[in-house]
């Protein structure tokens, strides 16, 4: 049976990371004679077709990339030992549910889901709306704005900050740290990139953990108190090399699992506005008809998903589509490509309000689907609702819209637009 080394490489098809490279890759890889599976030059399996992404997301053999594999040696260091390069990142990411497998994964995931379910997202709307309104009030006397720095990054920092009890200063510092954390998602990383990402991630983690533990001690923020109570009930033992790590306190639980809440949700808001402003007539139409907002947000995030890929890990050997995949293989799940698979989404490059979005892969899939997706969608919807309520007219400027390259995200570092 053929092995992974026999597959065509991802790099040979021109994928180097970032939105522009991804779009060009999709145009090539979904040709009629394209292979079913790919590999990276590092030997990882690459899954990119919609059906295979959905299948792999559901297979018990395919788990999360454990912290001990992602950060080898980090969790064997004695207390107080100096951290190696990447240790600041590892200290936060190792407490993500996305790095956990059975028996740790499900208890931690359920702890998060109790606070991030659709019902809970609806209950959090007043907090979110207050934040959105405050940010949009700053546009009153401005005719041009950077959506990334002025709105999106502040939106996620202030929303999550309000829930966990951060001060205004802490929220502002967290927004700056999260901006520098973008270096964490570079595919080819220099020593300077690693140092920037390491410092920023450690700073972000400290800010979130400090605020959460302070709020827990004061008993002032139910979001934190209820998470802490559920976390305390988890009895699973740490296993960095496969099952993962149970966060030792609610601050570390939040710091690890709100990386996407602070960072990726902000990108989602920017990408949604970018997709809509590409179609100004549709933008005007949906702002006048709020009932269309859920569908239009899903279509925008199908077309411009923030996350291009995530890595998974083979917990057991598997033979799939004629390829032997051994235990320990890393799997690059190119989730964004599932949204551009023409077998499922005809003419995927076209923005259509009448699409069936069942099976959309923007948020991953299977046991590791993003637990915070309902809150992220709520934040974007409220932002659009409040833009409509103010009658704001947004349009692109003449400034270039340069997407980050060499990156696991489809991300604009800046998005300037005119406000009318």
N, C-alpha and C positions, 0 to 999 in steps of 0.2 A: 504493500500500500504506500502511495507517495507520502512524503512528509512535508512540513512547512517550507523547508529549504527549496523545494521544487516550484514553489509559487512565484508569480511575478511580483516584483517589489513595488511598494507604494511610491517610493521615490522615483522609480523609472517612469511613472505616469505623471510626474511633474508636481506631486504634492509636497509642498515645503511648509505648510501651515499658514493660517490666516485666511480671511474671507476670499480674497482675490484668487489665491492659489486653489482654494477649495472649489470655487465656481468653475475654474478651468479644469480641474480634476474631474468633476462630475460630468462635464461635457465629453470628456474622453472615456471615462470608465463605464458609462451606461450605453456605450455603443453595442451593437448586436454581438460582436465577437469578443467582448471583454470577459475576463475570467470571473469566476464566482467568488473566489477568496483571494486575498493578497497577503503579502508579508512585508515587514519593514526590514531595512538592512541590518537591524539589530536582532532579527530573528523572531519578532513578535508576529502573531497571527493578526491579520486585519480583516474585520468583518464590516461590510459597508452596504450590502443590499438590504432592502427593507425586510424581506422575509427572514433572512438570516439574522439580522439584528433582533428581531422579535423572538426568534427561536432561541438564540443564545441568551437573551435576557431572561428566559424562563427555564433554562437548563440548570439542574442542581449541580452539575459538574463545573459550572462557570460561576465563580464567586468574585468577591471584591479583592483588590490588591491589598494584602495585609500590610500593616505598618512595619513589621519586621523585615519584609521584603522590600518595601519602598524606602525604608531608612535603615539599612543593615547596621547592626551594632549599636544603634542609638539607645535601645531599650535595655541593653546590658551594662550601660555605664553606671558606675556607683553614684549615689546622691552627691551633688555638688561638683561633679567632674565637669571640666570645660566641655562645651558642646562642639562637635565637629561642624564643618561647613554643611549647611542644610538642617542643622539641629533646631533652629528657630522655626523653620517651616514644619519640621517633623513634630515638634512639641505641640503644634496646633492640629495639623492634619491627622495625626494618629488617633485623635478622639472623634473623628468623623464617623458617622454611620456607614459612609461609603468605603471605609477600610475594614469593616467588620463582616464576619461570616458566622454561621451557626457554631455554637449556641448563643453567641453574644448579639448577633445582628438583630434578630427580631425583638428581643426585649428593649434594646435601645431605640430601635425604630418606632416601636409602639409608644414609648415615652414621648418621642417627638410628635408623633401623629396625633396624640391626644390634644396637643396645643396648636396643631397646624392643619387640622381637618377642614373641609369646606364649612362646616358649622362654626368652628372657631374663627376661621378667616372672616366670616360674616360679622362675628362679634367684635372683631378687631377693626372693623371699618371706621368707626368714629375716630379712633386714634389716627388711622391712616389719612382720613379726610382732613383732619385738622392740620396734619403735617403738610399735605399737598396744598391746602389753601394758603398756609403761611408762606410757602415757597413761591406760589404763583403771585401772591401779593407783591413780591419784590419786582415783578415785571412791569408794574404800573407806569414807571417813567423810563423804561428802557425800550429801545427799538431793535436791539440785537442782543443775543444771549448765547452762551455755550451750554447746550442741554446737558452735556456730561458733567461739567464741574458745577454749574449753577443750579441744576435741578436734580438729575438722576442720582449722583453720588450723595448729595445731601438728603434726598428723599429716603434712601435706604438707611443711611446712618441715623437720621432723626427718628424714623419709624422704629427700628429695632432698639435704638438707644432709649426711646420712651418706654418700651416694654420692659427693658431690663434695668432701668434706673440710671442711665448715664447722665452726667452733667452736660451742659451745652459745650463746655470746653472739651470734654471727653468725646462727644459726638464729632466735633470738628477735627480733633486729632485722629479719630478713627477713620474719618473720610479720607484724610491725607494718607494714612497708612495703607488703606485699602487700594488707593490709587497706585502706590508703589508696589503693592502685592501683585500687580499685573505681571511683573517680571517673573513670578513663579510659574507662569504658564507658557514661557518661551520654550520652544522645542530645542534649539541650540542655545545654550546659556554660557555666557562668559563668567569668569570669576567675579567680575564686578556686578553682573546681573544677579548672581547667586547671593552676593553680600547684600544687595539692595532688597531682594525678596526676603531674605532671612531676617534682616533687621525690621522690615516693615511688618512681616507676619508675627514676629515676636511682640512688637509694639501693639499691634491690633489685638493679639491674644491677651496681653496683659490688661489692656483697657477693658475688654469685655469681661474677663474673669474678675477683675477688681470690682467693677460695677455690679455684676451679678451677685457676688458674695456679700457685698455691702447691702444690697437690697434684700437678700435672703435673711441676713442678720436683723435687719430692721422690720422685716415682714410687710414691706410696703408695696410689693409688686407681685400679684397673684401668678403672672406668667412664670416668674422665676420660682416662686414657692411651690407651685404645683409640679413643675419639672423636677425640682429637687426631691420632692416626696416620692415621685415615681422612680427616679434614679436610685434612691436608697433601697428600693425593693429588689433590685437586680442582684442576683447572687452568683452569676457566672464568673469563672476565673479567667484572668488575663492570659492570652496566648498570642503574643505579637506575631508569631510566624504563620498563623493561620486564622484563628477565630477572631483575633483583634484585641482591643483593650476597652474595658469599661471605664468611662471617664470617672476620675476619682472625686469630682465635685461638679456642681451644676455650672460653675463658671467655665470649666474646661469643656463640658458638654456643649455649652452655648458657643464658645469661641470656635470649636471645631466645626460645628454644624451650621453656624451662621456665616461662614466664608461665602457661601453661595447667596445667602440672604443679603449681605452687604455688597458683594462684588457682582455676582452674576445677575441678580435681579435688577441692578442698575443698568447693566448692559442690555437686558431684556427690554427695559423701558426705552432706551435710546434706539435699539434696533426696530422696535415697533414704530416709533415716530419716523424713523428713516424710511421704512417701507411705506408708510402712509403718505409721507410727503412726496414720495415718488409718484403718487397717484392722487393729486390734489382734489379731483372731482369726487373720488371715492371718500377721501378724508372729509370733505364737506358734507357728503351724504350721510356718513355714519355719525358724525357729530350732531347732526340734526335728528338722528334716530337712535337713541341710546340702546334700544333693544338689540341692535346689530353689533354692539361693541364686543361681546364675547367671541363671536365668529370672526370678526375682523382682527382681533388680537391674535387668535389662533393662526389665522392665515399669515399675518405679519411675522409671527414667530416660526411658522413653518418655512417661510421664505428666507428669513434672516435669523436663524437660531443662534443664540449666544455661544453655546458650547459646540465645538466641532467634534471633539472626541473625548472619551474617557477610557481608562485602562481597566481591564478585568484580569482574572487570574484563574488558571485551571486547577481546581481542587482535586480532580481525578483525571486519569487518562480518558480520552474520548476519540472515537472515530466519527468523523462528520464530513459529509459530502465527498467521500473518497479520500479524505486526508486524515492521517493519524496525528492527534494533538496530545502530546504527553503532559502529565501532571507537572505543574510548575511553570507552564508556558504563560507568558503575558499576552493578553489579547487586547488589541487596540480596537475599541468599538467606535466606529465613525458614525455616531448617531445622527449628525446633521445630514449625512448622505441619504439616510432613509427617507427624509423629507423631500429629497430631490430625485427619488427613484421613479422614473416615468411609468413603471409597471403598476404603481399604486396611485401616483399623483400625475395624471397626464399633463403635459406641457408644464412641468414643475416650476419653470422660471417665471410663469405668468401669475400675477396676483388676481385671485378669484374669490369673490364672497360666497359663491354657491358650492364650494368644495365640501366634501365629506372629510372631516378631520379625524375620524376614527383611525387609530393606529399611528397617529403623529408621534414622531420620535424626538421631538424637541427636548423633552424632559427625561430621556432614557426610556427604560421599560423593565418589566419583570419585577423581581424582588427588590431591585435597587433603584426603582424609579424615584425621582426627586420628591422627597416628602414635603418640601416647602412650595410646591408649584401653585397650590391654590392661593396662598398668600401673595406670591409674586404676580399672579394674574389679577388679583384684587387691586394691588398697588397700581398696576398699569391702567386698569379700567378706571379707577378713581382719578388718575391723572388726566385721562382723556375726558372724563365727565366734567371735571372742573375747568379744563380748557374750553369745552363747549359752553359751560355756564357763564363764562366770562366773555364769550364771543371773540376769543383770541384768534387771530389769523396768523398762521405760521408759514414761513416759506424759506427755502434754501437761500443762502448767500452765495457770493461768487468765490468764497473760500474753498480750497480743495478739501475733499472728504477722503482722507487717506486711512485705510484700514491697516491695523497692525499686521505685519507679516511675521513668519517664523513663530507662529503662535497657535495654541490649542483653542483659542477663543476667536469668535468673529466679532471683533471689537474696534470701535472708533475711539481713539484717545480724545478727540474733540468732535463736537457736532454743533457748529454755529448756525443759527437761523435768525431770520428777521421776525419781529413780533409786530403785528398790526392791529 
